[in-house]
Amino acid sequence: MSTAEQYAASVGEWATGAEAYGLVTVDVPAEHWIEALTNARDALGLGYFDWLSAIDELAEGFSVVAHLAAVGAPGVRHLALRTRVPRDASALPTAVGVYAGAGWHERETHEMFGIDFPGHPYLATLLLPDGFEGHPLRKEFVLAARVAKDWPGAKEPGESDHGGGPARRKMQPAGVPDPNEWGPLKGTLPPVAERPARGARAAGAAARTPRAAAAAAGAEGAPEVRADRPRRTRSVSEGSASQPAPESTPESAPENAPESAPPVRADRPRRTRSVSDGSVSQPAAPEGEQPERQAPARTRSSDAPWHHAVPAHEEKPGEEPGETSGEKSSGEKTDQDGDGA
C-alpha cells in the first residue's frame, strides 16, 4: 500500500488519495469535512494547520483545500485535504473547532470567493473595504480597473497620443471585459475586425507573390511548363542557353581528362607559365638575364620590433655585408701602420 492510500485509509473509508510532486492529496466529501480534519489531526498526527484556500472550478464549483503538516522528528510530513462545494450553494462547515488557526483563512476565502462557513465565530470582512461588491478571486469577476484606467506601459513617453491608451484593440485576458461593452467607453469604439481563417490567409499570401502562388499550385499539381521558355538542360560550366556550345575536337581535349570536363577553347590556351614568370601579358626576360626583383617591403611593428631586424645604418657600395665604414677606416690605418713599421 502506497503512502497516499495509507493516508486516505487513516482519514476515512470515503476518502481517496493520490500523490503528485511529492505532496499527498486526499479528497473527501463535503459532508465529511470536519470528520476528515479530526482524523488527520488525531490519527495521522498532523497537528500543524498551514493554510486554507479555494480554487474556482467554474461549472464544477469550488475546491476548498487545507494544507496540514506534522513538524515532529525525524522530518516534516505534509498533507493536502481537499473537498468540493457546488457553485450555487457554496457552504462548508467551519474548521475553527478542530484548528483554531483556520479562522483567518476562512474569512479571507469567504470574501474572495463567496464561500460561506457556517459556525464561524466572526465571519467579517478581512481585506476588502466596507461596501465592496463582488468576490475578486472568482473567474467571472470584472476587473474594472483594466478597462477604466490605461495600462502604464501601453504607450511609451514621447510616442504619439501618449496617455490615450493602446493604439489598437487586443484580445482581453480572463476577467477583463470588452471596453466597447462595459465601462466609460461603452459604445464608442469600432467593432473588432475578425481575423480571416488560416486557409484564407494562405490564399491571400499566394496571390501576392509568384513564388507563393507556385507553391500553392504545387499542392494540387505541378505548374505547366511554358513552350516559349524551355527548361534548362545545360550545366553551369556550359553556360546559359543563349550562348552557343563550343565545338570540341579530340586534339584540344587533354589526355586522361574526365568525360564531364568542359572542352578547352582554342582561342584561349591554357596557362604554361609559373607564378614567378608573371602573367601571359608580361614579356619574358631574355635568356641569361635575370629580371630584377624588388625586395619585399619591410614592415615594422611598434610592439615587436625584433621580428624584422634592420641594421643601424645603410651599407655603402663597395663594402662587404656586415662591415661598417668605421671598421674599414680602422683597418686601413692598421695596414698603413704595419707598412710603415
DRENDRENMI-954029 format. One line per 5 residues: number of its first residue (from 0); their letters; for each residue x, y, z of N, C-alpha, C. Coordinates in steps of 0.001 Angstrom, whole numbers. Example, Ala and Ser with C-alpha at 12.3 -4.5 7.8 and 13.67 -1.06 7.14 Angstrom:
REM DRENDRENMI-954029
0) as) 13190,-5690,7800,12300,-4500,7800,13200,-3300,7800 ~ 12850,-2250,7080,13670,-1060,7140,12900,30,7870
This chain:
REM DRENDRENMI-954029
0) mstae) 855,-1184,0,0,0,0,896,1241,0 ~ 578,2188,-900,1378,3399,-1013,1047,4361,127 ~ 1845,5429,198,1627,6425,1245,298,7137,1081 ~ -89,7453,-167,-1363,8128,-402,-2534,7252,23 ~ -2452,5960,-253,-3538,5060,142,-3583,4897,1656
5) qyaas) -2430,4880,2288,-2411,4780,3748,-3024,6017,4400 ~ -2693,7198,3861,-3271,8425,4398,-4783,8434,4204 ~ -5230,8028,3026,-6675,8019,2750,-7398,7035,3667 ~ -6807,5877,3929,-7442,4899,4819,-7493,5403,6248 ~ -6493,6187,6647,-6494,6723,8009,-7499,7851,8171
10) vgewa) -7738,8607,7083,-8695,9711,7158,-10120,9187,7207 ~ -10444,8180,6374,-11795,7631,6352,-11971,6718,5161 ~ -12975,5854,5284,-13223,4902,4195,-13794,5583,2955 ~ -14311,6771,3076,-14875,7518,1949,-13837,8425,1309 ~ -12582,8375,1716,-11529,9243,1196,-10715,8514,130
15) tgaea) -10214,9292,-807,-9329,8784,-1865,-8069,9634,-1895 ~ -6931,8978,-2096,-5663,9697,-2064,-4865,9537,-3340 ~ -4021,10510,-3602,-3113,10499,-4749,-1897,11342,-4391 ~ -764,11017,-5002,477,11731,-4735,1017,12312,-6035 ~ 1398,13581,-6005,1957,14263,-7169,2933,15317,-6681
20) yglvt) 4126,15345,-7312,5176,16313,-6989,5549,16271,-5511 ~ 5559,15068,-4937,5986,14903,-3556,4969,15319,-2522 ~ 3721,15607,-2907,2676,16015,-1974,1497,15059,-2092 ~ 1047,14546,-951,-100,13648,-907,-1366,14479,-765 ~ -2351,14217,-1635,-3634,14920,-1601,-4740,13902,-1374
25) vdvpa) -5570,14152,-379,-6679,13263,-35,-7973,14026,-286 ~ -8856,13470,-1123,-10159,14072,-1440,-11230,13432,-577 ~ -12065,14279,11,-13137,13803,891,-14424,14501,489 ~ -15589,13905,757,-16861,14583,507,-17060,15757,1458 ~ -17838,16722,1016,-18043,17931,1827,-18737,17610,3144
30) ehwie) -19639,16577,3176,-20343,16253,4419,-19424,15600,5456 ~ -18250,15121,5049,-17284,14518,5979,-16072,15427,6195 ~ -16210,16716,5958,-15078,17631,6035,-14522,17734,7466 ~ -15375,17959,8420,-14921,18100,9806,-14381,16768,10327 ~ -15014,15674,9959,-14531,14356,10395,-13166,14047,9797
35) altna) -12955,14445,8540,-11657,14200,7905,-10561,15028,8564 ~ -10856,16281,8897,-9865,17104,9580,-9523,16549,10966 ~ -10508,16046,11669,-10267,15493,13001,-9402,14247,12924 ~ -9686,13347,11964,-8885,12126,11811,-7455,12454,11374 ~ -7300,13462,10540,-5950,13840,10126,-5148,14377,11308
40) rdalg) -5813,15061,12208,-5099,15590,13366,-4791,14510,14390 ~ -5764,13621,14657,-5606,12645,15730,-4916,11365,15248 ~ -5350,10822,14093,-4805,9540,13641,-3459,9692,12937 ~ -3293,10737,12177,-2052,10931,11428,-1074,11848,12130 ~ -1502,12505,13190,-600,13374,13934,-279,14668,13227
45) lgyfd) -1139,15130,12316,-914,16383,11593,-1522,17526,12402 ~ -804,17975,13419,-1336,18990,14316,-1052,20409,13894 ~ -313,20618,12803,9,21985,12378,-888,22363,11196 ~ -1673,23444,11374,-2530,23947,10301,-1763,25053,9565 ~ -1494,24830,8261,-676,25773,7486,-1547,26842,6832
50) wlsai) -2471,26452,5934,-3320,27426,5267,-4559,26738,4712 ~ -5546,27572,4347,-6787,27097,3724,-7175,28109,2667 ~ -7563,27625,1485,-7984,28499,397,-8900,27711,-539 ~ -9271,28345,-1643,-10198,27724,-2588,-9712,27943,-4010 ~ -10276,27178,-4943,-9974,27254,-6366,-11301,27307,-7109
55) delae) -11433,28264,-8016,-12654,28404,-8816,-12597,27402,-9959 ~ -13456,26402,-9947,-13532,25380,-10990,-14669,25641,-11975 ~ -15165,26894,-12018,-16249,27303,-12920,-17485,26456,-12703 ~ -17947,25700,-13704,-19207,24965,-13594,-19143,23840,-12577 ~ -17957,23370,-12223,-17834,22278,-11267,-17870,22754,-9824
60) gfsvv) -17906,24053,-9590,-17997,24583,-8230,-16664,25092,-7733 ~ -16425,24964,-6424,-15197,25432,-5793,-14529,24274,-5076 ~ -13206,24199,-5214,-12426,23221,-4461,-11795,23933,-3276 ~ -12088,23460,-2074,-11528,24014,-846,-10407,23086,-390 ~ -9212,23663,-173,-8014,22886,164,-7461,23392,1487
65) ahlaa) -7114,22451,2368,-6458,22759,3638,-5130,22014,3676 ~ -4062,22739,3934,-2731,22134,3986,-2353,21913,5445 ~ -2103,20626,5794,-1763,20234,7157,-355,19664,7182 ~ 278,19663,8326,1653,19170,8432,1906,18661,9837 ~ 2909,17798,9926,3421,17295,11201,4885,17695,11277
70) vgapg) 5234,18520,12246,6574,19112,12312,7487,18374,13275 ~ 7106,17218,13748,7961,16480,14667,9061,15736,13928 ~ 10034,15195,14709,11125,14408,14141,10569,13086,13596 ~ 11216,12469,12601,12511,12840,12015,12404,13851,10878 ~ 11215,14185,10400,11057,15144,9320,9634,15653,9267
75) vrhla) 9394,16599,8356,8080,17203,8224,7245,16380,7249 ~ 6041,16023,7655,5089,15312,6785,3986,16282,6381 ~ 3626,16256,5097,2639,17180,4553,1428,16394,4048 ~ 276,17071,4079,-961,16501,3540,-1872,17633,3107 ~ -2432,17499,1891,-3421,18448,1379,-4781,17761,1420
80) lrtrv) -5658,18279,2259,-7005,17731,2382,-7933,18598,1535 ~ -8658,17970,608,-9434,18724,-379,-10858,18208,-449 ~ -11797,19169,-644,-13202,18849,-854,-13769,19821,-1875 ~ -14987,19573,-2330,-15606,20415,-3360,-17038,20747,-2951 ~ -17388,22023,-3171,-18738,22508,-2864,-19352,23039,-4154
85) prdas) -20681,22972,-4310,-21314,23477,-5541,-21235,24992,-5633 ~ -21410,25506,-6848,-21277,26943,-7071,-22500,27722,-6577 ~ -23675,27157,-6733,-24880,27890,-6360,-25106,27886,-4850 ~ -24634,26848,-4163,-24797,26778,-2702,-23438,26456,-2091 ~ -22538,27421,-2155,-21171,27205,-1689,-21101,27462,-189
90) alpta) -21128,26378,588,-21064,26458,2051,-20333,25246,2561 ~ -19558,25449,3622,-18753,24379,4211,-18644,24638,5708 ~ -18833,23604,6534,-18744,23830,7993,-17378,24370,8379 ~ -17362,25245,9345,-16107,25859,9760,-15211,24845,10466 ~ -13888,25037,10296,-12901,24151,10901,-12262,24770,12129
95) vgvya) -12837,25851,12660,-12241,26527,13813,-12251,25619,15035 ~ -13239,24738,15164,-13284,23834,16318,-12171,22804,16281 ~ -11628,22476,15113,-10537,21492,15012,-9186,22188,14996 ~ -9050,23200,14167,-7829,24003,14070,-8219,25468,14284 ~ -7773,26044,15378,-8137,27421,15682,-7548,28397,14665
100) gagwh) -6441,28035,14051,-5831,28927,13073,-6577,29024,11769 ~ -7624,28237,11566,-8389,28296,10318,-9308,29500,10271 ~ -9493,30234,11374,-10426,31355,11393,-10052,32442,10397 ~ -8813,32896,10359,-8408,33950,9438,-8499,33495,7988 ~ -8126,32270,7719,-8145,31768,6348,-9581,31621,5830
105) ereth) -10488,31228,6695,-11879,31126,6266,-12483,32500,6015 ~ -12086,33503,6753,-12573,34869,6496,-12090,35373,5129 ~ -10839,35116,4823,-10320,35539,3516,-11000,34781,2383 ~ -11167,33470,2514,-11832,32676,1478,-13286,33101,1315 ~ -13920,33525,2398,-15318,33959,2309,-15452,35237,1478
110) emfgi) -14578,36223,1688,-14730,37472,958,-14137,37402,-453 ~ -13180,36534,-716,-12588,36450,-2040,-13357,35530,-2972 ~ -13967,34473,-2447,-14685,33502,-3280,-16182,33457,-2987 ~ -16629,34028,-1892,-18049,33999,-1561,-18499,32689,-964 ~ -17612,31894,-388,-17967,30622,244,-18327,30894,1699
115) dfpgh) -19464,30358,2130,-19931,30568,3498,-19403,29453,4399 ~ -19089,29802,5632,-18589,28841,6621,-19503,28927,7851 ~ -20578,28140,7845,-21491,28179,8991,-20789,27742,10279 ~ -21097,28447,11355,-20497,28163,12650,-19244,28972,12939 ~ -18824,29818,11996,-17643,30636,12236,-17965,31715,13269
120) pylat) -17078,31957,14237,-17416,32925,15290,-17457,34369,14816 ~ -16691,34733,13788,-16668,36144,13374,-16283,36194,11891 ~ -17264,35983,11030,-17015,35927,9583,-17167,37326,9000 ~ -16298,38244,9403,-16349,39630,8938,-15312,39842,7846 ~ -15433,41023,7199,-14503,41364,6118,-13098,41515,6671
125) lllpd) -12143,40962,5958,-10758,40978,6422,-9872,41898,5587 ~ -10003,41901,4257,-9116,42658,3379,-9834,43748,2592 ~ -11044,43500,2150,-11751,44437,1279,-12410,45543,2092 ~ -12609,46697,1480,-13269,47793,2198,-14749,47523,2401 ~ -15344,48253,3300,-16776,48080,3576,-17585,48509,2364
130) gfegh) -18616,47751,2049,-19471,48055,916,-18947,47550,-423 ~ -17861,46800,-420,-17337,46272,-1683,-18266,45184,-2198 ~ -18574,45249,-3489,-19488,44286,-4108,-18692,43312,-4976 ~ -19022,42035,-4827,-18371,41004,-5639,-17254,40304,-4889 ~ -16734,39267,-5531,-15672,38448,-4963,-14512,38428,-5960
135) plrke) -13399,39086,-5672,-12355,39318,-6678,-11695,38059,-7236 ~ -11630,36963,-6496,-10936,35772,-6971,-11836,34817,-7746 ~ -13064,35185,-7941,-13898,34394,-8846,-13561,34749,-10299 ~ -13619,33776,-11160,-13184,33994,-12536,-14153,34863,-13325 ~ -15388,35009,-12884,-16305,35878,-13618,-16269,37310,-13109
140) fvlaa) -15426,37586,-12120,-15349,38939,-11572,-14704,39874,-12602 ~ -15330,41029,-12812,-14865,42006,-13794,-13772,42866,-13164 ~ -12602,42880,-13765,-11510,43740,-13303,-11709,45121,-13913 ~ -12460,45956,-13220,-12863,47243,-13781,-11681,48172,-13990 ~ -10641,48062,-13187,-9510,48982,-13316,-8804,48819,-14656
145) rvakd) -8842,47646,-15224,-8163,47429,-16509,-8929,48057,-17672 ~ -10186,48360,-17453,-10986,48985,-18507,-11050,50485,-18311 ~ -11252,50939,-17089,-11412,52369,-16837,-10090,53118,-16823 ~ -8972,52431,-16581,-7666,53083,-16475,-6706,52448,-17461 ~ -5946,53298,-18173,-4991,52798,-19148,-3819,52120,-18443
150) wpgak) -3267,51133,-19121,-2080,50477,-18599,-911,51453,-18637 ~ -45,51458,-17616,1095,52394,-17630,2038,52169,-18799 ~ 2207,50933,-19246,3125,50649,-20343,2468,50562,-21694 ~ 1211,51033,-21826,553,50961,-23124,1228,51865,-24137 ~ 1713,53026,-23690,2409,53966,-24560,3668,54436,-23852
155) epges) 4759,54450,-24601,5998,54957,-24039,5997,56483,-24074 ~ 6688,57123,-23136,6763,58589,-23175,7394,59082,-24469 ~ 6749,60064,-25083,7228,60606,-26348,6508,60068,-27557 ~ 5760,58961,-27422,5009,58439,-28560,3771,59302,-28808 ~ 3238,59155,-30015,2027,59895,-30347,855,59394,-29517
160) dhggg) -23,60321,-29127,-1197,60007,-28304,-795,59353,-26994 ~ 284,59853,-26409,722,59289,-25131,-318,59578,-24056 ~ -709,58548,-23350,-1705,58685,-22297,-3115,58441,-22780 ~ -3288,58127,-24069,-4625,57880,-24584,-4965,56427,-24739 ~ -4121,55527,-24194,-4429,54111,-24270,-3739,53467,-25452
165) parrk) -3932,52177,-25633,-3269,51459,-26717,-3778,51908,-28075 ~ -2931,51751,-29097,-3281,52201,-30437,-4290,51277,-31094 ~ -4288,50015,-30765,-5237,49079,-31361,-5786,48173,-30272 ~ -6938,47651,-30509,-7580,46797,-29529,-7024,45390,-29634 ~ -6721,44808,-28492,-6143,43476,-28452,-7097,42530,-27729
170) mqpag) -6762,41257,-27789,-7561,40252,-27100,-7436,40451,-25590 ~ -8557,40477,-24905,-8568,40732,-23481,-8339,39440,-22708 ~ -7554,39484,-21622,-7379,38281,-20796,-8626,37986,-19980 ~ -8556,36892,-19241,-9700,36487,-18423,-9968,37519,-17343 ~ -11229,37873,-17173,-11625,38856,-16176,-11671,40278,-16676
175) vpdpn) -11234,40533,-17923,-11250,41880,-18484,-12322,41924,-19568 ~ -13371,42712,-19401,-14442,42747,-20409,-14036,43596,-21603 ~ -14856,43552,-22641,-14627,44357,-23829,-14935,45819,-23492 ~ -13995,46761,-23727,-14269,48164,-23395,-15446,48747,-24145 ~ -15810,48162,-25281,-16943,48671,-26043,-18278,48167,-25499
180) ewgpl) -18227,47210,-24552,-19457,46664,-23984,-19612,46982,-22497 ~ -18504,47420,-21837,-18586,47693,-20408,-17578,48784,-20087 ~ -17994,49768,-19274,-17085,50811,-18854,-17414,52160,-19460 ~ -16545,53159,-19232,-16840,54518,-19703,-16803,54663,-21220 ~ -16137,53756,-21954,-16058,53830,-23423,-17086,52932,-24097
185) kgtlp) -18107,52551,-23390,-19089,51635,-23943,-19794,52271,-25145 ~ -19791,51564,-26269,-20465,52007,-27483,-19728,53056,-28279 ~ -18524,53435,-27905,-17785,54478,-28627,-16638,53930,-29466 ~ -16298,52665,-29320,-15172,52088,-30053,-15668,51309,-31256 ~ -14887,51269,-32334,-15307,50488,-33501,-15255,49006,-33192
190) pvaer) -16041,48201,-33888,-16018,46758,-33627,-14683,46166,-34045 ~ -14310,45100,-33359,-13046,44422,-33655,-13208,43609,-34924 ~ -12298,43816,-35877,-12349,43087,-37142,-11960,41635,-36911 ~ -12761,40734,-37435,-12474,39315,-37267,-11285,38920,-38136 ~ -10433,38113,-37566,-9278,37639,-38320,-9705,36593,-39327
195) parga) -9165,36627,-40548,-9543,35612,-41542,-9042,34242,-41132 ~ -9674,33249,-41676,-9273,31881,-41370,-7879,31608,-41907 ~ -7279,30530,-41410,-5920,30201,-41825,-5848,29912,-43317 ~ -6841,29227,-43858,-6844,28933,-45291,-6967,30185,-46133 ~ -7784,31148,-45679,-7946,32390,-46430,-6669,33212,-46406
200) raaga) -5960,33232,-45255,-4698,33961,-45207,-3663,33331,-46123 ~ -3633,31998,-46185,-2668,31341,-47061,-2966,31634,-48522 ~ -4279,31691,-48883,-4622,32003,-50263,-4255,33434,-50622 ~ -4443,34372,-49687,-4066,35755,-49950,-2571,35912,-50112 ~ -1791,35190,-49319,-332,35258,-49461,109,34652,-50774
205) aartp) -571,33619,-51241,-199,33011,-52509,-498,33939,-53678 ~ -1545,34753,-53536,-1867,35665,-54624,-917,36853,-54683 ~ -233,37161,-53564,647,38319,-53552,1994,38040,-54187 ~ 2576,36862,-54018,3908,36573,-54530,3840,35436,-55544 ~ 4595,35532,-56666,4593,34439,-57638,5123,33144,-57058
210) raaaa) 6145,33235,-56210,6684,32010,-55655,5671,31323,-54754 ~ 4951,32140,-53955,3918,31547,-53115,2790,30974,-53945 ~ 2480,31640,-55088,1446,31109,-55972,1865,29776,-56566 ~ 3160,29672,-56937,3633,28402,-57478,3605,27317,-56423 ~ 3947,27701,-55168,3905,26715,-54093,2480,26266,-53818
215) aagae) 1535,27230,-53885,141,26849,-53675,-373,25971,-54805 ~ 71,26281,-56027,-357,25446,-57159,255,24064,-57081 ~ 1498,23982,-56515,2139,22684,-56405,1436,21763,-55433 ~ 621,22346,-54517,-113,21490,-53608,-1150,20657,-54337 ~ -1730,21199,-55414,-2719,20450,-56186,-2077,19732,-57365
220) gapev) -1087,20337,-57993,-421,19723,-59134,725,20590,-59584 ~ 1673,20009,-60304,2837,20756,-60761,2419,21786,-61794 ~ 3042,23007,-61787,2682,24020,-62792,3125,23596,-64184 ~ 2365,24047,-65174,2676,23692,-66551,3922,24436,-67017 ~ 4719,23759,-67860,5929,24349,-68427,5564,25105,-69689
225) radrp) 6000,26361,-69766,5687,27166,-70951,6519,26705,-72124 ~ 5901,26722,-73334,6590,26256,-74529,7669,27238,-74988 ~ 7447,28551,-74770,8437,29535,-75195,9587,29665,-74215 ~ 9526,29009,-73060,10607,29062,-72089,10929,27634,-71654 ~ 11726,26911,-72468,12031,25517,-72116,12864,25433,-70855
230) rrtrs) 12849,24302,-70248,13589,24094,-69022,15072,24027,-69316 ~ 15901,24401,-68372,17348,24426,-68534,17886,22999,-68529 ~ 18695,22688,-69536,19297,21363,-69634,20811,21417,-69586 ~ 21392,22629,-69565,22838,22742,-69533,23330,22839,-68091 ~ 24593,22484,-67929,25217,22637,-66629,25793,24044,-66484
235) vsegs) 26339,24355,-65337,26896,25683,-65100,28128,25917,-65960 ~ 28950,24889,-66151,30173,25058,-66947,29896,25278,-68420 ~ 28754,24853,-68940,28434,25011,-70365,27838,26369,-70667 ~ 27550,27167,-69644,26986,28482,-69895,25480,28446,-69975 ~ 24888,29601,-70295,23441,29697,-70376,22944,29171,-71718
240) asqpa) 21626,29080,-71824,21035,28550,-73053,21207,29504,-74227 ~ 21417,30804,-73983,21575,31767,-75073,22967,31726,-75698 ~ 23967,31099,-75047,25314,31006,-75597,25481,29714,-76383 ~ 26087,29816,-77590,26290,28584,-78377,27337,27706,-77734 ~ 27159,26426,-77843,28099,25484,-77248,29366,25435,-78071
245) pestp) 30574,25510,-77490,31823,25445,-78255,32045,24048,-78809 ~ 32612,24019,-80035,32884,22746,-80670,34190,22189,-80121 ~ 34151,21012,-79629,35332,20376,-79064,35892,19364,-80042 ~ 37217,19307,-80111,37918,18370,-81002,38751,17433,-80172 ~ 39077,16245,-80722,39915,15324,-79950,41277,15895,-79655
250) esape) 41829,16798,-80572,43163,17337,-80330,43176,18306,-79148 ~ 42080,19069,-79003,42043,20065,-77919,41753,19454,-76568 ~ 41222,18234,-76553,40900,17609,-75272,42154,17029,-74665 ~ 42513,17344,-73430,43705,16791,-72794,43534,15317,-72499 ~ 44693,14661,-72383,44655,13242,-72058,44231,13048,-70605
255) napes) 43672,11878,-70402,43205,11494,-69053,42219,12499,-68476 ~ 41519,13202,-69336,40520,14164,-68866,39203,13453,-68636 ~ 38513,13800,-67601,37207,13152,-67372,36206,13532,-68461 ~ 35233,12649,-68658,34252,12883,-69721,33405,14117,-69445 ~ 33192,14442,-68182,32350,15594,-67853,33101,16911,-67850
260) appvr) 34453,16884,-68097,35217,18130,-68071,34866,18986,-69275 ~ 34791,20308,-69142,34456,21173,-70295,35600,21201,-71294 ~ 35305,21350,-72576,36368,21388,-73600,37190,22657,-73477 ~ 38487,22553,-73938,39403,23691,-73901,39219,24504,-75173 ~ 39058,25812,-74995,38856,26684,-76156,40197,26956,-76830
265) adrpr) 40189,26963,-78190,41429,27145,-78948,41935,28578,-78880 ~ 41014,29557,-78766,41441,30950,-78744,41946,31386,-77367 ~ 41812,30534,-76359,42284,30872,-75018,43077,29691,-74478 ~ 44410,29601,-74867,45201,28436,-74439,45374,28416,-72934 ~ 45752,27256,-72474,45944,27097,-71042,47233,27784,-70618
270) rtrsv) 47326,28153,-69402,48491,28854,-68858,49651,27886,-68729 ~ 50818,28302,-69247,52021,27469,-69181,53107,28105,-68339 ~ 52889,29300,-67876,53891,29961,-67054,53627,29687,-65581 ~ 54732,29776,-64846,54601,29632,-63402,54306,30982,-62775 ~ 54164,30988,-61492,53857,32239,-60804,55038,33192,-60871
275) sdgsv) 56286,32640,-60813,57463,33502,-60844,57701,34138,-62211 ~ 57171,33526,-63302,57350,34079,-64649,56407,35231,-64934 ~ 55437,35434,-64127,54483,36503,-64368,53338,36030,-65233 ~ 52468,36957,-65601,51307,36627,-66407,51676,36565,-67885 ~ 50723,36119,-68706,50954,35995,-70148,51152,37354,-70780
280) sqpaa) 50538,38397,-70257,50645,39727,-70850,52003,40369,-70621 ~ 52821,39832,-69691,54134,40397,-69441,55174,39706,-70330 ~ 56102,40487,-70978,57115,39852,-71845,58092,39050,-71026 ~ 58566,37955,-71659,59520,37091,-70975,60889,37733,-70978 ~ 61654,37520,-69926,63008,38083,-69827,63959,37343,-70750
285) pegeq) 64992,38038,-71385,65963,37355,-72262,66712,36279,-71518 ~ 67205,35288,-72330,67925,34184,-71725,69221,34692,-71119 ~ 69622,34144,-70014,70840,34534,-69328,70721,35785,-68504 ~ 69644,36445,-68532,69449,37685,-67775,68324,37484,-66771 ~ 68642,37703,-65567,67655,37546,-64510,66876,38829,-64321
290) perqa) 65622,38780,-64290,64834,40000,-64068,65071,40549,-62677 ~ 65074,41839,-62607,65273,42489,-61318,64036,42312,-60436 ~ 64331,41897,-59294,63226,41665,-58356,63332,42671,-57209 ~ 62260,43211,-56918,62223,44180,-55834,62115,43458,-54501 ~ 62947,43942,-53573,62923,43331,-52243,61587,43616,-51568
295) partr) 61094,42645,-50892,59810,42886,-50201,59930,43981,-49160 ~ 58908,44746,-49071,58911,45858,-48121,58934,45335,-46704 ~ 59760,45945,-45918,59862,45543,-44513,58795,46274,-43697 ~ 58056,45474,-43041,57012,46044,-42187,57528,46086,-40760 ~ 57439,47229,-40186,57879,47415,-38811,56676,47392,-37871
300) ssdap) 56886,46774,-36760,55835,46691,-35759,56296,47423,-34523 ~ 55463,48321,-34043,55831,49119,-32878,55908,48290,-31612 ~ 55111,47217,-31552,55102,46439,-30329,56111,45298,-30345 ~ 56626,44888,-31499,57608,43812,-31590,58615,44144,-32678 ~ 59549,45069,-32445,60490,45466,-33500,61510,44393,-33822
305) whhav) 61684,43385,-32955,62699,42355,-33228,62243,41346,-34278 ~ 60985,41398,-34661,60517,40478,-35705,61126,40804,-37058 ~ 61428,42045,-37333,62010,42479,-38610,63266,43279,-38278 ~ 64407,42580,-38200,65658,43238,-37806,66152,44129,-38931 ~ 66525,45352,-38626,67010,46335,-39592,68356,46848,-39087
310) pahee) 69407,46873,-39937,70709,47383,-39472,70583,48827,-39030 ~ 71562,49227,-38191,71509,50574,-37634,71823,51639,-38664 ~ 72555,51288,-39731,72898,52257,-40772,72888,51542,-42106 ~ 72827,52277,-43162,72773,51710,-44502,74175,51325,-44966 ~ 74252,50247,-45766,75524,49799,-46320,75875,50612,-47551
315) kpgee) 77161,51035,-47667,77621,51801,-48818,78155,50872,-49890 ~ 78143,51323,-51152,78672,50473,-52239,80136,50174,-52004 ~ 80575,48957,-52289,81961,48537,-52126,82259,47924,-50791 ~ 81304,48012,-49836,81524,47423,-48527,80946,46030,-48483 ~ 81640,45163,-47781,81129,43826,-47599,79985,43849,-46587
320) pgets) 79075,42889,-46750,77972,42867,-45782,78488,42696,-44366 ~ 77985,43514,-43479,78386,43440,-42085,79576,44295,-41753 ~ 80210,44946,-42746,81368,45798,-42482,80941,47237,-42503 ~ 81288,47992,-41502,80926,49387,-41408,82084,50246,-41871 ~ 81776,51517,-42163,82799,52441,-42627,83839,52686,-41549
325) gekss) 83448,52671,-40303,84385,52868,-39214,85374,51733,-39102 ~ 84851,50473,-39307,85741,49324,-39251,86738,49338,-40388 ~ 86277,49789,-41623,87162,49818,-42777,88272,50838,-42570 ~ 87939,52035,-42083,88947,53066,-41880,89954,52652,-40838 ~ 89508,51956,-39795,90440,51493,-38768,91337,50400,-39299
330) gektd) 90804,49563,-40219,91612,48506,-40820,92669,49072,-41734 ~ 92278,50078,-42562,93268,50693,-43448,94370,51360,-42644 ~ 94028,52013,-41527,95019,52661,-40692,95986,51639,-40108 ~ 95482,50469,-39752,96350,49427,-39209,97341,48947,-40246 ~ 96860,48788,-41510,97766,48342,-42606,98843,49376,-42843
335) qdgdg) 98466,50649,-42823,99445,51698,-43038,100494,51713,-41934 ~ 100043,51516,-40726,100979,51474,-39619,101913,50304,-39754 ~ 101361,49167,-40255,102196,47980,-40427,103221,48176,-41532 ~ 102814,48812,-42652,103752,49063,-43742,104829,50013,-43307 ~ 104455,51007,-42549,105415,51978,-42065,106443,51350,-41150
340) a) 105915,50342,-40390,106824,49688,-39482,107818,48840,-40241
